[in-house]
Amino acid sequence: MTDMQNRLKITSDKLDAINEILLNPEMEVISDFLEVVAKYGTPEEINAKANEARKLENLLALVKKTSPNHLEDLEWLQEQRDKGAFISVKDYRKKILGEKADEMVFADDFAVTLEISACQYFPYVRMIAESAIENQMLMPGRFIRVRKMKEQEEDGDLAAFAAAMQIFGTSYVETLDTKGTDGSNIHLGGPATITGYFGGVGQPNKHALKWLDEFLYYYTTYGIRQVLNINPGTVFLGYLLHRLGVDNEFKISVYMGNDNPYAALWTLLGAKLFTRDDGTSPLIGFNWSNSIDNQSMELTAQFRKDFGFEDIVRFEHHITETYKSIVLQPYNRRDELIEIADHVANISAKHEGADPEIDQTRDHPSDILDYFRDKEEIMETGDWDALTGNFHDKFISLNKTAQALTENGLSFLAAPNLHG
């Protein structure tokens, strides 16, 4: 077996061939990439713009300009944080376990990030914060968003949400408008052509560079560092951008279909190839397919660690999904999370829907297709309250996961600035 395995070795001349492409000034795919980046300056200038835009005072100034009504909510969130209105992790554990909590040793090295998706609208943030305070619940440690960027930029949600995440100390991900549902593939439309998407979500031709351009705009204007990535081409551009020196980050979407350890190995091989000299990579979230099992995550964890990515690349695992339009129900992976969370590090528990027994009782169960609707249309159809209720249901589901982890002596990451 050793002799056969030795045949897999990659010799240095293969790396030389890659470098010849990357460094060839006549190679248009590389020069086109560099031309987009140059629109925004050198990597150092780009990072400086992003760091300035990300300052809380600058975000608040944008909020005041575009949506002053959100300032009151942001001030309220800061006040609640500063006066310690949210339950601490220690007190939460005692709430769940009683005096037994003082005697237990929790697996903090394997803390599971409590993740919620998708937090489409800024008003949802205060809603769940009020619920967390009133009921001694936990705020997510990570938020995912899939709302149209231009729409939320215009109504002020974009800056307000970015400011809230700084107040909470949480990570968050935005989804750029350059994606497969934006008409990028002119031959595909709605359900009549749905099988056309099986070949890929769709960022054909120049759309990969358009995605890059869009990211750099929001990075330098709002300081948004993390975005969703759905296409091998834009994943590659993300690697190149970080290698240049831009401090971008991205998570790979469930739509990429990484559903086995060999797909994961291919993705992480690319990430390793383009790491900076300090070992960092822009790939910080790896969203598994809904069909992934624990053994595949355990196998992938082996080479993720050997690559030096255990603390960098988070396994994002769907615990619940929207009730409609994405998976067969009932879908709830909480028990499987409990089985793996004591020995595989850096997992996030993503809550995309309510627990199915709750969702099925709603007049409007959670639906992945709601993510792609215009806010104006949602208001006109009278669905705003239903969608708001769906999001609160996800928040309840997230807290059920935190409780299950705690009852099993496992640890979690909730909003750091709120819960300590």
C-alpha positions in Angstrom: 0.0 0.0 0.0 2.9 2.4 0.8 4.4 1.9 -2.6 1.1 2.6 -4.3 0.5 5.6 -2.1 3.8 7.1 -3.1 2.6 7.4 -6.6 0.3 10.2 -5.5 3.1 12.5 -4.6 2.9 15.9 -6.4 6.4 16.9 -7.6 7.7 20.5 -7.6 7.5 20.8 -11.4 3.7 20.7 -11.1 3.8 23.7 -8.8 6.1 25.4 -11.3 3.5 24.9 -14.0 0.9 26.6 -11.8 3.2 29.6 -11.1 3.9 30.0 -14.8 0.2 30.7 -15.3 -0.2 32.9 -12.3 2.8 35.0 -13.1 2.4 35.2 -16.9 1.6 38.9 -17.8 -0.1 37.7 -21.0 -2.5 35.4 -19.1 -5.8 37.3 -19.5 -7.7 35.5 -16.7 -5.1 36.8 -14.2 -4.7 40.3 -15.7 -8.5 40.7 -15.8 -8.6 39.8 -12.1 -5.9 42.2 -11.2 -7.6 45.0 -13.2 -10.8 44.7 -11.1 -8.7 44.8 -7.9 -6.8 47.9 -9.1 -10.0 49.9 -9.4 -10.1 50.0 -5.6 -6.3 50.6 -5.0 -3.5 48.5 -3.7 -4.3 45.7 -1.2 -3.0 48.0 1.6 -5.3 50.8 0.5 -8.2 48.5 0.1 -7.8 47.2 3.6 -7.4 50.7 5.0 -10.7 51.8 3.4 -12.5 48.7 4.8 -11.1 49.3 8.3 -12.3 52.9 8.3 -15.7 52.0 6.9 -16.1 49.3 9.6 -15.6 51.7 12.5 -18.8 51.8 14.6 -18.9 55.6 14.5 -18.8 55.6 10.7 -21.5 52.9 10.4 -23.7 54.9 12.8 -23.2 58.0 10.7 -24.4 56.0 7.7 -27.4 54.8 9.7 -28.2 58.3 10.7 -28.1 59.4 7.0 -30.1 56.5 5.5 -32.4 55.2 8.3 -32.4 57.3 11.4 -35.2 55.2 12.8 -32.7 52.4 13.3 -30.5 54.5 15.6 -32.9 54.2 18.5 -32.7 50.4 18.3 -28.9 50.4 18.1 -28.6 52.7 21.1 -31.0 50.4 23.0 -28.9 47.4 22.1 -25.7 49.1 23.3 -27.5 50.1 26.6 -28.6 46.5 27.2 -25.2 45.2 26.5 -23.5 47.7 28.8 -25.8 47.1 31.7 -25.5 43.3 31.4 -29.1 42.7 30.6 -28.3 39.4 28.8 -27.8 36.2 30.8 -24.2 35.1 31.2 -23.0 31.7 30.1 -22.4 30.7 33.7 -25.9 31.7 34.8 -27.4 30.0 31.7 -25.8 26.7 32.6 -27.1 27.0 36.1 -30.5 27.8 34.7 -30.5 24.6 32.7 -28.6 22.3 35.1 -29.1 23.8 38.6 -26.3 23.4 41.1 -25.0 20.5 39.1 -23.5 23.1 36.7 -20.9 24.2 39.2 -19.5 20.6 39.3 -19.3 20.0 35.6 -16.4 20.6 33.2 -17.7 21.7 29.8 -15.9 20.9 26.6 -15.0 24.5 25.8 -12.3 23.4 23.3 -15.1 22.1 21.2 -17.5 24.9 21.6 -20.3 24.9 18.9 -21.1 28.2 17.3 -24.9 29.0 17.6 -25.7 30.1 14.0 -29.0 31.5 12.7 -30.1 31.9 9.0 -31.3 34.0 7.4 -31.7 37.2 9.4 -33.1 39.2 6.5 -34.3 42.4 8.2 -32.7 44.6 10.9 -35.9 44.7 13.0 -35.5 41.0 13.6 -32.4 41.8 15.7 -34.2 43.8 18.4 -37.1 41.4 18.4 -34.9 38.4 19.4 -32.8 40.5 21.8 -36.0 41.5 23.7 -37.0 37.8 23.8 -33.5 36.8 25.0 -33.6 39.3 27.8 -37.1 38.5 28.9 -36.7 34.7 28.8 -33.0 34.4 29.7 -32.1 32.9 26.3 -29.0 33.1 24.2 -28.3 35.4 21.2 -26.6 33.7 18.2 -22.9 33.8 17.8 -23.2 34.0 14.1 -25.7 35.4 11.6 -26.2 34.6 8.0 -28.0 37.0 5.6 -29.4 36.4 2.1 -31.2 39.6 1.5 -30.6 41.6 -1.7 -27.7 43.9 -1.1 -28.9 46.9 -3.1 -32.3 46.8 -1.5 -30.9 46.8 2.0 -28.3 49.4 1.2 -31.1 51.7 0.0 -33.3 51.3 3.1 -30.4 51.4 5.6 -30.6 47.9 6.9 -27.1 47.1 5.6 -25.2 49.6 7.8 -27.5 49.1 10.8 -27.0 45.4 10.7 -23.2 45.8 10.4 -23.3 48.1 13.5 -25.4 45.6 15.5 -22.9 42.8 14.8 -20.1 44.9 16.2 -22.2 45.6 19.3 -22.7 41.9 19.8 -19.2 40.8 18.9 -20.6 38.3 16.4 -19.6 37.2 13.0 -21.9 37.5 10.1 -22.1 36.8 6.4 -23.8 38.7 3.5 -24.9 37.3 0.2 -23.9 39.4 -2.8 -26.4 40.1 -5.6 -24.2 38.5 -8.2 -25.5 34.9 -7.8 -27.3 32.3 -9.8 -30.8 33.7 -9.2 -29.9 37.1 -10.6 -30.4 36.2 -14.3 -26.7 35.6 -14.9 -27.6 32.5 -16.9 -29.8 34.0 -19.7 -31.2 30.5 -20.6 -32.6 29.8 -17.2 -35.7 31.1 -15.5 -38.2 29.7 -12.9 -39.5 26.2 -12.3 -39.8 25.5 -16.1 -36.0 25.4 -16.4 -35.1 24.2 -12.9 -33.1 21.2 -14.1 -30.8 23.6 -15.9 -29.4 24.6 -12.5 -28.2 21.1 -11.8 -25.0 22.0 -13.7 -24.3 24.7 -11.2 -26.0 27.6 -9.5 -24.7 29.9 -12.3 -22.1 32.7 -12.4 -21.1 32.3 -16.1 -18.7 34.2 -18.2 -17.9 37.7 -16.8 -20.1 37.2 -13.6 -17.2 35.8 -11.6 -15.4 39.2 -12.0 -18.6 41.0 -11.4 -18.9 39.1 -8.1 -15.3 40.2 -7.2 -16.2 43.9 -8.1 -19.3 43.8 -6.0 -17.5 42.4 -3.0 -14.8 45.0 -3.2 -17.4 47.7 -3.3 -19.1 46.5 -0.1 -15.8 45.7 1.6 -14.5 49.3 1.1 -17.8 51.1 1.6 -19.2 49.2 4.6 -16.3 47.1 5.8 -18.2 43.9 5.1 -15.6 41.1 5.2 -17.5 37.8 5.0 -19.7 36.9 2.0 -21.3 33.7 0.7 -19.5 31.9 -2.1 -21.4 29.5 -4.4 -19.2 28.9 -7.4 -15.7 27.3 -8.0 -14.6 30.3 -10.0 -15.5 32.8 -7.3 -14.0 30.6 -4.6 -10.8 30.7 -6.6 -11.0 34.5 -7.0 -11.4 34.7 -3.2 -8.2 32.7 -2.7 -6.3 34.9 -5.1 -7.6 38.1 -3.5 -6.5 37.0 -0.1 -3.1 35.9 -1.4 -2.6 39.4 -2.8 -3.1 40.8 0.7 -6.7 41.8 0.9 -8.3 40.7 4.2 -11.4 39.2 2.6 -13.2 36.1 4.0 -15.9 33.9 2.7 -18.0 30.8 3.5 -18.9 28.2 1.0 -22.6 27.7 0.5 -24.6 24.6 0.9 -25.4 25.1 -2.8 -21.9 24.0 -3.7 -22.9 20.5 -2.7 -20.0 19.4 -0.7 -21.4 16.1 0.5 -18.4 13.8 0.9 -14.8 14.0 2.3 -13.2 13.9 -1.1 -15.1 17.0 -2.2 -13.9 18.6 1.0 -10.3 17.5 0.4 -10.4 19.1 -3.1 -11.7 22.4 -1.6 -9.2 22.5 1.2 -6.4 21.6 -1.1 -7.1 24.7 -3.0 -7.3 26.7 0.2 -3.9 25.4 1.3 -2.3 26.0 -2.0 -3.1 29.7 -1.8 -2.6 30.3 1.9 -0.5 33.3 2.9 2.9 32.7 4.4 1.3 32.9 7.9 -1.0 30.0 7.1 -4.2 32.0 6.9 -6.9 31.5 4.3 -10.0 33.5 3.4 -12.1 30.3 3.6 -13.5 30.5 7.1 -16.8 28.7 6.7 -17.5 25.4 5.0 -21.2 24.7 4.6 -21.9 21.0 4.2 -24.6 19.6 2.1 -27.8 18.6 4.0 -27.0 14.9 3.3 -23.6 14.9 5.1 -23.2 12.3 7.9 -21.0 12.4 11.0 -18.4 10.0 9.7 -17.7 12.3 6.7 -17.2 15.2 9.0 -14.9 13.1 11.2 -12.8 12.0 8.2 -12.6 15.6 6.9 -11.5 16.8 10.3 -8.4 14.7 10.1 -6.9 16.5 7.1 -8.5 19.9 8.1 -6.3 19.6 11.2 -3.2 18.5 9.2 -3.6 21.5 6.9 -3.6 23.8 9.9 -7.2 24.8 9.3 -8.9 23.5 12.4 -9.2 27.0 14.0 -9.7 28.7 10.6 -12.3 26.7 8.6 -15.5 26.2 10.5 -17.8 23.3 9.6 -21.2 24.8 9.2 -23.9 22.1 9.7 -27.6 22.5 9.2 -29.4 21.4 12.3 -32.8 22.6 11.0 -33.9 23.6 7.6 -36.8 25.7 6.3 -39.9 23.6 6.2 -40.6 24.2 2.5 -38.7 24.1 -0.7 -35.3 22.6 0.2 -35.4 19.2 2.0 -37.9 16.5 2.9 -39.4 16.9 6.3 -39.1 16.2 9.2 -35.4 17.3 9.2 -33.7 17.8 12.5 -30.0 16.9 13.0 -29.6 18.0 16.7 -29.0 14.5 18.0 -26.2 13.9 15.5 -24.7 17.2 16.5 -24.6 16.0 20.1 -22.8 12.8 19.0 -20.0 14.7 17.2 -19.6 17.9 19.2 -17.3 16.4 21.8 -14.5 15.4 19.5 -14.7 17.5 16.2 -13.8 21.1 16.8 -15.0 24.3 15.2 -18.5 23.4 14.2 -21.4 25.8 13.9 -25.0 24.6 14.4 -27.0 26.4 11.7 -30.7 26.9 12.2 -32.5 27.6 9.0 -36.0 26.7 10.3 -38.0 25.9 13.3 -38.1 22.4 14.7 -40.4 20.7 12.1 -43.1 19.8 14.6 -43.4 23.6 15.2 -43.1 24.7 11.6 -45.8 22.4 10.4 -48.3 24.1 12.6 -47.8 27.6 11.1 -50.2 29.0 8.5 -47.0 30.1 6.7 -44.2 27.7 7.5 -40.7 28.8 6.8 -39.8 28.7 3.1 -36.4 29.1 1.5 -38.1 30.9 -1.4 -39.0 33.7 0.9 -35.3 34.7 0.9 -35.6 35.8 -2.8 -38.7 38.0 -2.5 -38.6 41.8 -2.5 -39.4 43.5 0.8 -42.1 45.6 -1.0 -43.8 42.5 -2.3 -43.7 40.9 1.2 -45.4 44.0 2.7 -48.0 44.2 0.0 -49.0 40.5 0.4 -49.3 40.9 4.1 -46.6 38.2 4.8 -44.4 40.4 6.9 -45.7 39.2 10.3 -45.6 35.5 9.2 -41.9 35.8 8.1 -41.1 37.6 11.3 -42.7 34.8 13.2 -40.7 32.2 11.2 -37.5 33.9 12.2 -38.5 33.9 15.9 -39.2 30.2 15.6 -35.6 29.7 14.3 -34.4 31.6 17.4 -36.3 29.2 19.6 -34.8 26.2 17.8 -31.3 27.6 18.2 -31.9 27.9 22.0 -33.1 24.3 22.1 -29.8 23.3 20.6 -27.9 25.3 23.2 -29.9 23.5 25.9 -29.2 20.1 24.5 -25.5 20.9 24.3 -25.5 22.1 27.9 -27.4 19.1 29.2 -24.7 16.9 27.6 -21.7 18.8 29.1 -20.9 20.4 25.8 -20.1 24.0 25.1 -21.4 26.7 22.7 -20.5 30.1 21.4 -23.2 32.7 21.7 -22.9 36.4 21.1 -19.6 37.1 23.0 -20.2 40.8 24.0 -23.6 39.9 25.4 -23.1 36.7 27.2 -19.4 36.9 28.2 
